[in-house]
């Protein structure tokens, strides 16, 4: 998969691991993009945006402030 536009995505990692390599990005259209390693993307087939938002196993990564 080419590098997706993650500008308006919400990013999640496993709770308690804020520096984890694995990240899940939820796009505005609810598509979930899994980032296995920095720069290696694929569309998530198992996790949904609702699961990432509603389950305590995942936590949102704060967006960097300018």
C-alpha positions in Angstrom: 0.0 0.0 0.0 1.2 3.5 -0.8 1.7 5.9 2.0 -1.9 7.1 3.0 -2.8 10.6 3.8 -3.0 10.6 7.6 -3.5 14.3 8.0 -6.9 14.0 9.7 -6.5 10.5 11.1 -6.7 9.6 14.7 -3.9 7.3 15.8 -4.1 4.5 18.4 -1.5 2.3 20.1 -1.8 -0.6 22.6 -2.6 1.0 26.0 0.5 1.3 28.2 2.8 1.3 25.2 2.8 4.9 23.9 6.1 4.3 22.0 5.0 1.1 20.4 5.9 0.6 16.8 2.5 -0.9 15.8 -0.1 1.9 15.2 -3.6 2.0 13.9 -4.8 5.1 12.1 -8.6 5.8 11.8 -9.3 8.0 8.8 -12.3 10.4 8.7 -14.2 7.8 6.5 -13.7 5.2 9.3 -11.1 3.2 7.3 -8.5 1.7 9.6 -4.9 1.7 8.4 -2.5 -0.5 10.3 1.1 0.7 10.4 3.3 -2.4 11.2 6.5 -0.4 11.2 7.1 3.2 10.4 6.2 3.7 6.7 4.8 0.1 6.2 1.0 0.4 5.8 -1.9 -1.9 5.1 -5.7 -1.6 5.5 -6.7 -3.3 8.7 -8.9 -6.4 8.2 -9.8 -7.3 11.7 -10.0 -4.1 13.8 -12.7 -1.5 13.2 -12.7 2.1 14.1 -15.4 1.4 16.7 -13.3 -1.3 18.4 -10.3 1.0 18.6 -12.3 3.9 20.1 -14.4 1.9 22.5 -12.1 -0.8 23.9 -9.7 0.1 26.7 -6.9 -2.1 25.2 -6.1 0.8 22.7 -5.4 4.4 23.5 -5.4 7.5 21.3 -2.0 9.0 20.6 -2.1 12.8 21.2 -1.5 14.9 18.1 1.7 16.9 18.2 1.2 20.6 18.9 2.8 23.2 16.8 
